[in-house]
Amino acid sequence: MGFSGGSALMRLGVMDSAAELASVEAITLFAVLLSACIVIGHLLEENRWLNESITALIIGLCTGTIILLYTKGKSSRLLEFNEELFFIYVLPPIIFNAGFQVKKKQFFRNFMTIMLFGVFGTLISFGIISIGAKGLFGKLDSGSLELGDFLAIGAILSATDSVCTLQVLNQDETPLLYSIVFGEGVVNDATSVVLFNAIQKVDLSNINSSIALQFIGNFLSLFFLSTLLGVLIGLLSAYIIKKLYFGRHSTDREIALMILMAYLSYVMAELFDLSGILTVFFCGIVMSHYTWHNVTESSRVTTKHAFATLSFVAELFIFLYVGMDALDIEKWSFVSDSPGKSVVVSTALLALVLVGRAAFVFPLSLLLNITKKSKSDKIEFKQQITIWWAGLMRGAVSMALAYNKFSRFGHTQQPGNAIMITSTISVVLFSTLVFGLLTKPLVRFFLPSNHSEPSSPKSITLPLLGNGQDSEANMNGQTIPRPTSLRMLLSTPTHTVHHYWRKFDDAFMRPMFGGRGFTPYVPGSPTEVPAH
């Protein structure tokens, strides 16, 4: 018995060693592929059709094909997909960097437009896709799917991926368009995830007015509490770094604290069952406005590039993995008996995405243009087409939500769930490859570049938040009249709110939490002399 027990332990040890070796091999190959994506993406920098996201997706598809042939059709993946791993480790640096690097003036100047598109627009798209999916799947008899599944697919396919368009747009040439596409993309992802989470919390077996009110309440509370948590953690990080003067002794400590506090905002939101995307995004905005100005100059340069690099690598990892996982034979085996049904479902869902996007972009743009007096603030028809096109791509958030709802640890045994996952994969692949490949020529056709030399976002000599700290009294060389009455408040609400916010910020917030012009001067440290 002792010998057999020893043999079992030896076999177990051999199996563990083999599993560890397989993991090391997979990670090594992933590192090689990520490096290849960076090199090839650099070589294709000026290519009219490709960008790094599409390059990573194509490399992932090619690698998946090779693995599929090598394993004789058993697998196309190097690593098992875990949606929790995606949401906990891969997504946070992407969303935080979006908030940290945002040009706050443009973002908040167009805040109402961004929120209108990102929240109400997403709700419109969600409704159209959910209703269309319910009617479609009801006619096709695609397995035992319930109302919650149709609402979930509406939330899943409402999550856009505007990376391809943002890589083409120049925020110096088209600041209004860039800020709208960028801001709407982040708010849209957050809204989709909040919608998805709210759906999971509601009992949809008996729909009535109280259930509808509960759903709306869950959505609004998740949105508000997630934003509040991000702001509070951002302010806490600013206060700690401002009061303790970490830069006197070690810049490493203040950099480490910024990174950890940023990540803490996300995991705390997940711990409290809130939206980590919203929390970490607004934490990034607050940290860039206060915390970043409280650290030494060397720490500013380091954190800027550290956050940007982590975001860049995470994005490449996601597209690379999506390309490989799209060929997973297990999911496609469930729909192999009825490939025609799978094609019809994928095509119909893609059509719903197109219609759902158009259903709010053009009407809301028309509504906004009616309320704008200045021609420069109006969204032209060519810009509307660009905004519509920017939201057609679907990416990693849609994939992760689909896995979360319709599979367990990347596997599924139900035909209805398999169709949902394969249809989502098809929509993501088609929209990213086809729409993504056409993005550069389309944007340059509608918005031809004036070939001015843009400010490079990679230059460490430029301020991180370019144009974000200019005087609120001067925009584009024009002095904004100060509001003196309720009529002026109603006519220029954004400028008015911004004016009073700056007064409150300078009088109360910056003296307590630091920021531009209120940075403590630390003798002997490489920090800037504070502005007076």
TARAWO-V885862 format. One record per pair of residues at least 12 apart in sequence whose C-alpha atoms are under 6 Angstrom apart, sorted by the first residue. I is the first residue (numbers start at 1). J is the second residue. If there is no record, write none. Layout:
<<I;J> <I;J>>
This chain:
<<26;78> <37;56> <49;437> <49;440> <50;437> <56;319> <56;320> <57;319> <57;320> <57;323> <60;320> <60;323> <60;324> <61;323> <61;324> <64;76> <64;324> <76;327> <76;328> <77;324> <77;325> <81;410> <82;409> <83;400> <90;314> <93;311> <94;311> <95;281> <96;280> <96;281> <96;284> <97;307> <99;281> <99;284> <99;285> <100;284> <100;285> <100;288> <103;465> <103;468> <104;468> <105;468> <107;179> <114;180> <114;183> <114;184> <118;184> <118;187> <118;188> <121;360> <125;356> <126;154> <126;155> <126;158> <128;356> <129;154> <129;352> <130;150> <130;151> <130;154> <134;150> <142;416> <143;416> <152;196> <155;192> <155;196> <156;398> <156;401> <159;189> <159;192> <159;398> <160;391> <160;393> <160;394> <161;393> <161;394> <161;395> <162;390> <162;391> <164;436> <165;390> <190;277> <190;278> <198;218> <198;219> <222;274> <226;274> <226;275> <226;278> <226;279> <227;278> <227;279> <230;265> <230;279> <230;280> <230;282> <230;283> <231;282> <231;283> <234;283> <234;286> <234;287> <238;290> <238;291> <238;513> <239;513> <242;294> <265;280> <266;280> <290;514> <290;515> <293;515> <293;516> <294;519> <296;526> <296;527> <297;526> <297;527> <331;418> <334;415> <346;423> <350;427> <382;446> <393;431> <393;432> <394;428> <395;428> <517;530> <517;531>>
